[in-house]
Amino acid sequence: MAPDCPICGDFGWVTVEVPVGHPAFGKFIPCRCKQREEDATRSARLRHYSNMGPLARLTFEATRPQGRSPHSEAQQLFHKAYQQAMAFAQEPRGWLVLRGPSGSGKTHLAAAIANRAIEMGHPAFFVFVPDLLDHLRSTFTPTSEVSYDQLFERVRSAPLLILDDLGGHSGTPWAQEKLYQIMNHRYAVPLPTVFTLGLPLEEMEERWRTRLEDPEIATMCSLGTIGPTGALGQVGSLEPGLLQRMTFKSFDVRGNRASYQQRQSLEAALKMALNFAKTPEGWLVLLGPTGCGKTHLSVAIANERLKGGQEVLYFQVADLLDYLRVTFNPNSPVTYDQLFERVRTTPLLILEDFGSHHATPWAREKLHQIIVHRYDARLPTLFTTSEAEPDEEKRKDPLWSRLLDTTVVSLVPIDAPDYRHQGRSRPAGSS
């Protein structure tokens, strides 16, 4: 039977033709076939070390540079993150922090970095943080095949470490301390590390946050806005049914037997709302009678921003004040400071029925603090109100004066009949 390798006859070693006296004269060197086997063995060994398992299929070549989201904003964020991940994989230095909501592609890019390192012959260790903590705990059992010190050192000193879902673990003091020891060591050395985060930095321990945000070592890469977790994440959210019903597509600019001028009012309001949803800048105030379409447009704006992975908080003003009051209850799952700070700084805040709340001194003070901060910081905010255009007396009010500042605010009056009125028919003159 003919040998598989015609060079060495399957012996695995060859001699080279060199002059007498050459350092390689008379010495055997590995044949090319043996070198290929060693490369394959080395690659298999690296993949076993990497802990990738089924994630070995997630490579840059198998990744769409724009991601899988149909929304342009999410595509732009993913493309930028894809480029940063590619650059890091080519030359791992410092830390790369991939932030984003569930399903945004963080783990995919982190796995692609590990797989590229292995392709280049470099060791990389990938681990899901909750699994890592379970593995560390299991080393204390008598049947464990590896000691705690061995596993901990392997993770702490890995040439390239990828920690997936940092923060997605049980927050026991022991777990927090182990992760901090790993992070602090890799920060001090420093060692190339990739983190994926699925919760806001604000919810992390300060000692973690200061390292993750240190521009001297860390590059922060966002794949979308992360909403708060737990009970706090439910406050200010919109009902799925409301989001399904109230879209720009379902907004009827014909109104309810509206006149020509009233239809023009609705068309202008729709145009302003579409522009604001695309690029929220400054403040938008939708002003008009009950049922004229203000809420429909505000929900449609929230819809578009949420589809793009952006955080939106939506409140009836009276409900927001109730939420703030409830936080003073000792049994509240959310503290007053947590909720207040989230409302004050959220990327887009929508306040429905402004002016209809009970204006107690406490209520006015809380709203004043929120509105003044967002006004000074020029944070995108949308108000709807059923009140008529303010008179001179109202213009002197500290809250209303900010809502009427044309350097920040676009005031959009809507003059249209109540959509919910019974006996709706097609507008006069329409076909």
Stockholm file with secondary structure:
# STOCKHOLM 1.0

chainA/1-431         MAPDCPICGDFGWVTVEVPVGHPAFGKFIPCRCKQREEDATRSARLRHYSNMGPLARLTFEATRPQGRSPHSEAQQLFHKAYQQAMAFAQEPRGWLVLRGPSGSGKTHLAAAIANRAIEMGHPAFFVFVPDLLDHLRSTFTPTSEVSYDQLFERVRSAPLLILDDLGGHSGTPWAQEKLYQIMNHRYAVPLPTVFTLGLPLEEMEERWRTRLEDPEIATMCSLGTIGPTGALGQVGSLEPGLLQRMTFKSFDVRGNRASYQQRQSLEAALKMALNFAKTPEGWLVLLGPTGCGKTHLSVAIANERLKGGQEVLYFQVADLLDYLRVTFNPNSPVTYDQLFERVRTTPLLILEDFGSHHATPWAREKLHQIIVHRYDARLPTLFTTSEAEPDEEKRKDPLWSRLLDTTVVSLVPIDAPDYRHQGRSRPAGSS
#=GR chainA/1-431 SS CCCSCTTTTTCSEEECCCCTTCTTTTCEEECHHHHHHHHHHHHHHHHHHHTCGGGGGCCSTTSCTTCSCSSHHHHHHHHHHHHHHHHHHHSCCSEEEEECCTTSSHHHHHHHHHHHHHHTTCCCEEEEHHHHHHHHHHTTSTTCSSCHHHHHHHHHTCSSEEEEEETCSCCCHHHHHHHHHHHHHHHHTTCCEEEEECSCGGGSCHHHHHHHTCTTTEEEEESSCCCCCHHHHHTTCCCHHHHHHCCSTTCCTTTTTCCHHHHHHHHHHHHHHHHHHHSCCSEEEEECSTTSSHHHHHHHHHHHHHHTTCCCEEEEHHHHHHHHHHTTSTTCSSCHHHHHHHHHHCSSEEEESTTCSCCCHHHHHHHHHHHHHHHHHTCCEEEEECSCSCCHHHHTSHHHHHHTCTTTEEEEECCCCCTTCSSCCCCTTCC
#=GC SS_cons         CCCSCTTTTTCSEEECCCCTTCTTTTCEEECHHHHHHHHHHHHHHHHHHHTCGGGGGCCSTTSCTTCSCSSHHHHHHHHHHHHHHHHHHHSCCSEEEEECCTTSSHHHHHHHHHHHHHHTTCCCEEEEHHHHHHHHHHTTSTTCSSCHHHHHHHHHTCSSEEEEEETCSCCCHHHHHHHHHHHHHHHHTTCCEEEEECSCGGGSCHHHHHHHTCTTTEEEEESSCCCCCHHHHHTTCCCHHHHHHCCSTTCCTTTTTCCHHHHHHHHHHHHHHHHHHHSCCSEEEEECSTTSSHHHHHHHHHHHHHHTTCCCEEEEHHHHHHHHHHTTSTTCSSCHHHHHHHHHHCSSEEEESTTCSCCCHHHHHHHHHHHHHHHHHTCCEEEEECSCSCCHHHHTSHHHHHHTCTTTEEEEECCCCCTTCSSCCCCTTCC
//
